[in-house]
Amino acid sequence: MAEPTAPAEDIETDVTRPDSVGRWFARLLKGIAVGVGAILPGLSGGVLAVIFKLYDPLIRFLANLRRNFVKNVLFFIPVGIGVGAGIVLFSVVVEAAFGRYAAQFICLFIGFVIGTFPSLFRQAGKHGRSTLDWVIMAVAAVAIFALMYLGGESTWLQVEPNIPVWFGSGALIGLGLIVPGLSPSNFLIYFGLYDKMASGIKNFDMSVIIPLALGLIACVLLLAKAAEWAFRKYHSQMYHLILGMVVGSSIAIFPTVVFPAFTEQGLAASGLSLGGAIAFALAMLVVGTIASFLFSRVEDRVSEQREEIDAAAKAKPTQ
């Protein structure tokens, strides 16, 4: 009797299989998408890694570096190149966007966040929802909002870019890669680091790029195994914690970052009337929300297919 064939996902992510030019470039393109997701507000590099079937082999590799080390490195080389290229390419877009109409483009990004919320909410309740989950989400939302809004005028929250700050920013981006659903860009926008980071990457400023890269790598290496354990053991609580952080940070960005653009000084800088500035911001918010919602629907379908493949593989009797 012929041996059963491996599920398509196993074939695609099996680092021991002979590689090909086509698969190499496919991983390169996937890496570009993950890189864009890593710094695009509302998207998560970790979610995209799951969708493109890169998350599981990455976590397995980081959990046991000695096993198939060379083959794993060769497998992830195009992914790493793609992630770097995606971050650089999108940084060019961000630097252009954060000019006269920064508030309006921030609304676009917040729309990206809002659009993904229904999908993230369903994912959080995948195994049920308890009172504790609701409490965790509410506390996280209030705490993050209080930190960002009530502390907005505090000098200790005014962050000046420097090497330790860029290292921490890189670690935050790395956390977004290993924690599916977490988009760290909200915090970078709030602290005024997002456009500066994009400008530094676009201009190949090594004082920005090197600490960012080191922080990202350090975070992924140190926390990947812990994140995998936490999400496996406390799936619902972890996702509701992320949900609360997403809600609190998104709401706080409006009074602290967006609304000042509608003052007399902000309108003078943009050259827009009050009605024009508000209409522009609302239009960008709606566009971002719809685009992100449609993308999250694709994420959900892919996730369901992935679960069906896993269930079929587990149910199949061994020969």
C-alpha positions as CSV (number, residue, x, y, z in Angstrom):
1,M,0.0,0.0,0.0
2,A,1.3,3.4,-0.9
3,E,2.2,5.7,1.9
4,P,-0.1,8.6,2.5
5,T,1.1,11.9,1.1
6,A,1.9,14.7,3.5
7,P,-0.5,17.5,3.8
8,A,0.3,20.4,1.5
9,E,1.3,22.6,4.5
10,D,3.9,20.0,5.7
11,I,5.4,19.8,2.2
12,E,5.6,23.6,1.9
13,T,7.3,24.1,5.3
14,D,9.5,21.0,5.5
15,V,13.0,22.5,5.6
16,T,14.5,19.1,4.9
17,R,13.0,18.8,1.4
18,P,15.1,19.7,-1.7
19,D,14.6,23.4,-2.5
20,S,13.9,25.0,-5.9
21,V,14.2,28.4,-7.4
22,G,10.4,28.8,-7.4
23,R,10.0,28.0,-3.7
24,W,13.0,30.2,-2.9
25,F,11.3,33.2,-4.6
26,A,8.0,32.3,-3.1
27,R,9.5,32.6,0.4
28,L,11.1,35.9,-0.6
29,L,7.7,37.4,-1.6
30,K,6.2,36.1,1.6
31,G,9.0,37.7,3.6
32,I,8.3,41.1,1.9
33,A,4.7,40.8,2.9
34,V,5.7,40.0,6.5
35,G,8.1,42.9,6.6
36,V,5.4,45.3,5.5
37,G,3.0,43.8,8.1
38,A,5.7,44.3,10.8
39,I,5.6,48.1,10.5
40,L,2.2,48.7,9.1
41,P,-0.3,49.8,11.8
42,G,-3.2,47.4,12.1
43,L,-1.4,44.5,10.6
44,S,0.8,42.0,12.4
45,G,3.9,40.4,11.0
46,G,3.1,37.4,13.2
47,V,-0.4,37.0,11.6
48,L,1.1,37.2,8.1
49,A,3.7,34.7,9.1
50,V,0.9,32.3,10.2
51,I,-1.0,32.9,6.9
52,F,2.0,32.2,4.8
53,K,2.9,29.1,6.8
54,L,6.2,30.5,8.1
55,Y,5.3,30.9,11.8
56,D,5.3,27.2,12.8
57,P,8.7,26.3,11.2
58,L,10.2,29.5,12.6
59,I,9.0,28.7,16.1
60,R,10.2,25.1,15.8
61,F,13.6,26.4,14.6
62,L,14.0,28.9,17.5
63,A,12.8,26.3,20.0
64,N,15.6,23.9,18.9
65,L,18.4,25.7,17.1
66,R,20.6,22.7,16.8
67,R,18.1,20.6,14.9
68,N,18.6,20.9,11.1
69,F,20.4,24.2,11.8
70,V,22.0,24.6,8.3
71,K,18.8,23.6,6.5
72,N,16.7,26.0,8.6
73,V,19.1,28.8,7.9
74,L,19.0,28.2,4.2
75,F,15.2,27.9,4.3
76,F,14.8,31.3,6.1
77,I,17.5,33.3,4.1
78,P,15.0,34.4,1.4
79,V,12.4,35.1,4.2
80,G,14.9,37.4,6.0
81,I,15.9,39.2,2.8
82,G,12.2,39.7,2.0
83,V,11.4,41.0,5.5
84,G,14.2,43.6,5.2
85,A,13.1,44.6,1.7
86,G,9.5,45.0,2.8
87,I,10.4,47.2,5.7
88,V,12.6,49.4,3.5
89,L,10.0,49.7,0.7
90,F,7.2,50.6,3.0
91,S,9.4,53.1,5.0
92,V,9.6,55.1,1.8
93,V,5.8,55.3,1.7
94,V,5.6,56.2,5.3
95,E,8.1,59.1,5.1
96,A,6.2,60.5,2.2
97,A,2.9,60.2,4.0
98,F,4.0,61.8,7.3
99,G,4.3,65.3,5.9
100,R,1.5,67.9,5.7
101,Y,-1.2,65.3,6.2
102,A,0.2,63.2,9.0
103,A,-3.0,63.2,11.0
104,Q,-5.0,62.0,8.0
105,F,-2.6,59.2,7.3
106,I,-2.6,58.2,10.9
107,C,-6.4,57.9,10.5
108,L,-5.8,55.5,7.6
109,F,-3.5,53.4,9.8
110,I,-6.0,53.5,12.7
111,G,-8.6,52.3,10.2
112,F,-6.3,49.3,9.5
113,V,-6.5,48.6,13.2
114,I,-10.3,48.9,13.5
115,G,-10.8,46.6,10.5
116,T,-8.8,43.8,12.0
117,F,-10.6,44.0,15.4
118,P,-13.6,41.6,14.5
119,S,-11.1,38.9,13.3
120,L,-9.0,39.3,16.4
121,F,-12.1,39.2,18.6
122,R,-13.2,35.9,17.0
123,Q,-9.7,34.5,17.4
124,A,-9.6,35.4,21.1
125,G,-12.9,33.6,21.7
126,K,-12.0,30.6,19.7
127,H,-12.0,28.4,22.8
128,G,-14.7,30.2,24.7
129,R,-14.8,33.5,26.6
130,S,-14.9,33.7,30.4
131,T,-15.5,36.6,32.8
132,L,-11.8,36.7,33.5
133,D,-11.1,37.3,29.8
134,W,-13.4,40.3,29.7
135,V,-11.8,41.7,32.8
136,I,-8.3,41.2,31.3
137,M,-9.4,43.0,28.1
138,A,-11.0,45.9,30.0
139,V,-8.1,46.4,32.4
140,A,-5.6,46.3,29.5
141,A,-7.6,48.8,27.5
142,V,-8.0,51.3,30.4
143,A,-4.3,50.9,31.5
144,I,-3.0,51.6,28.0
145,F,-5.4,54.5,27.5
146,A,-4.4,56.0,30.8
147,L,-0.7,55.6,30.1
148,M,-1.0,57.2,26.6
149,Y,-3.7,59.8,27.2
150,L,-3.4,60.9,30.8
151,G,0.3,60.8,30.7
152,G,0.6,62.5,27.3
153,E,1.9,65.7,28.8
154,S,4.3,64.1,31.1
155,T,7.9,64.6,30.4
156,W,8.8,61.0,31.1
157,L,6.7,60.0,28.2
158,Q,8.4,62.3,25.8
159,V,10.8,59.9,24.0
160,E,13.9,61.3,22.3
161,P,15.3,59.0,19.6
162,N,18.6,57.4,20.6
163,I,20.2,54.0,20.3
164,P,18.5,52.4,23.4
165,V,15.1,53.7,22.2
166,W,15.7,52.2,18.7
167,F,16.8,48.9,20.3
168,G,13.5,48.9,22.3
169,S,11.5,49.8,19.2
170,G,13.1,46.9,17.4
171,A,12.2,44.6,20.3
172,L,8.6,45.8,20.1
173,I,8.5,45.0,16.3
174,G,10.0,41.6,17.1
175,L,7.3,41.0,19.6
176,G,4.8,41.7,16.9
177,L,6.4,39.0,14.8
178,I,6.1,36.3,17.4
179,V,2.8,37.3,18.9
180,P,0.2,37.0,16.1
181,G,-2.3,39.8,16.2
182,L,-0.1,42.4,18.0
183,S,0.7,45.5,16.0
184,P,3.4,47.5,17.8
185,S,3.1,50.5,15.4
186,N,0.4,52.2,17.5
187,F,2.9,52.8,20.3
188,L,5.6,54.0,17.9
189,I,3.1,56.5,16.4
190,Y,2.1,57.8,19.8
191,F,5.7,58.3,21.0
192,G,6.5,60.1,17.7
193,L,9.0,57.5,16.6
194,Y,7.1,55.9,13.7
195,D,7.9,58.5,11.0
196,K,11.5,59.0,12.3
197,M,12.0,55.2,12.2
198,A,10.7,55.1,8.6
199,S,12.9,58.0,7.6
200,G,16.0,56.4,9.2
201,I,15.4,53.1,7.4
202,K,14.7,54.8,4.1
203,N,17.9,56.8,4.3
204,F,19.9,53.8,5.5
205,D,20.9,55.5,8.7
206,M,22.9,52.8,10.5
207,S,22.4,54.5,13.9
208,V,18.7,53.6,13.5
209,I,18.9,50.4,11.5
210,I,21.5,48.5,13.6
211,P,19.9,48.9,17.0
212,L,16.4,48.2,15.5
213,A,17.7,45.0,13.9
214,L,19.6,44.0,17.1
215,G,16.5,44.6,19.2
216,L,14.3,42.6,16.9
217,I,16.6,39.7,16.8
218,A,17.1,39.7,20.5
219,C,13.4,39.8,21.2
220,V,12.7,36.9,18.8
221,L,15.5,34.7,20.1
222,L,14.7,35.3,23.8
223,L,10.9,35.4,23.7
224,A,9.8,33.1,20.9
225,K,9.7,30.0,23.0
226,A,8.0,31.8,25.9
227,A,5.4,33.3,23.6
228,E,4.6,29.9,22.1
229,W,4.1,28.4,25.5
230,A,1.9,31.3,26.8
231,F,-0.4,31.2,23.8
232,R,-0.6,27.5,23.9
233,K,-1.4,27.4,27.7
234,Y,-3.3,30.7,28.1
235,H,-4.7,31.2,24.5
236,S,-7.9,33.1,25.5
237,Q,-6.3,35.3,28.2
238,M,-3.3,36.3,26.0
239,Y,-5.5,37.3,23.0
240,H,-7.9,39.3,25.2
241,L,-4.8,41.1,26.7
242,I,-3.8,42.0,23.1
243,L,-7.3,43.1,22.3
244,G,-7.4,45.4,25.3
245,M,-4.0,46.9,24.3
246,V,-5.2,47.4,20.7
247,V,-8.4,49.1,21.8
248,G,-6.8,51.4,24.4
249,S,-3.9,52.5,22.2
250,S,-6.1,53.1,19.2
251,I,-8.6,55.3,21.2
252,A,-5.7,57.3,22.8
253,I,-4.1,58.2,19.5
254,F,-7.1,60.4,18.5
255,P,-7.0,63.0,21.3
256,T,-3.2,62.9,21.6
257,V,-2.1,62.8,17.9
258,V,-5.1,63.3,15.5
259,F,-7.2,66.0,17.1
260,P,-4.3,68.6,17.5
261,A,-4.3,68.7,13.7
262,F,-7.7,70.3,13.7
263,T,-6.5,73.3,15.8
264,E,-5.7,76.6,14.2
265,Q,-2.0,75.8,14.2
266,G,-2.5,72.4,12.8
267,L,-4.8,73.6,10.0
268,A,-2.3,76.3,9.1
269,A,0.4,73.6,8.7
270,S,-1.7,71.4,6.5
271,G,-3.3,74.2,4.5
272,L,-6.8,72.7,4.9
273,S,-10.0,74.1,6.2
274,L,-11.5,72.6,9.3
275,G,-14.2,70.9,7.3
276,G,-11.8,69.7,4.7
277,A,-9.3,68.3,7.3
278,I,-12.1,66.4,9.1
279,A,-13.6,65.0,5.9
280,F,-10.2,63.9,4.7
281,A,-9.4,62.2,8.0
282,L,-12.8,60.4,8.0
283,A,-12.4,59.3,4.4
284,M,-9.0,57.8,5.2
285,L,-10.4,56.2,8.4
286,V,-13.1,54.5,6.3
287,V,-10.8,53.4,3.6
288,G,-8.4,51.9,6.1
289,T,-11.2,50.1,8.0
290,I,-12.7,48.6,4.9
291,A,-9.4,47.5,3.4
292,S,-8.2,45.9,6.6
293,F,-11.6,44.2,7.2
294,L,-11.5,42.6,3.8
295,F,-8.0,41.5,4.4
296,S,-8.9,40.0,7.7
297,R,-11.7,38.0,6.0
298,V,-9.0,36.4,3.9
299,E,-7.0,35.7,7.0
300,D,-9.9,34.0,8.6
301,R,-10.5,31.7,5.5
302,V,-6.8,30.8,5.4
303,S,-6.9,30.1,9.2
304,E,-9.9,27.8,8.8
305,Q,-8.2,25.9,5.9
306,R,-5.1,25.5,8.1
307,E,-7.1,24.1,11.0
308,E,-8.9,21.6,8.6
309,I,-5.6,20.4,7.3
310,D,-4.2,20.0,10.8
311,A,-7.4,18.1,11.9
312,A,-7.2,15.8,8.9
313,A,-3.6,15.0,9.5
314,K,-4.2,14.1,13.1
315,A,-7.2,12.0,12.3
316,K,-5.4,10.0,9.6
317,P,-4.3,6.6,10.9
318,T,-0.7,5.7,10.7
319,Q,0.3,3.0,8.2
